[in-house]
Amino acid sequence: MKLKTALNVLIGLVIPFVGVIGGILAFRNSEQFVLGFPILYFWMFLWFILTSICISLSWHFFDSKEVELD
């Protein structure tokens, strides 16, 4: 696998996966609250946004040059 493809997969797929699974494992027994939500729910909602940012960065750095905008 090329380095470019590996970095693309790392940023767009692996980082969000590790973030979500790591949060589930870290916060599964926690009773803390953030902004009125249990911390696990807050973590999951946060990763909705962070995953979109990771995919956007991945596209911008690795795939946007292949798209021709007319």
C-alpha positions, 0 to 999 in steps of 0.5 A: 500500500502506498504511503499516501493511501495509508495516511488517507485510511489512517486519517479518515478511518482508523483515527475515528474508529480508535476514538470511538472504541477508545471512548467506549472502553474508557467511559463505559462505567463513568457516571460523570456528566458533560453539559448535562449528558453522560460523558459516554454520550457526549463522547459519541456525539463529539465523534460525529463531528470529529469523524466528519472533520477527519474525513474532510481533512483526508479528502482535502489533503489526498483526494481533492487534487483528482477532482476537476471543478469546472 
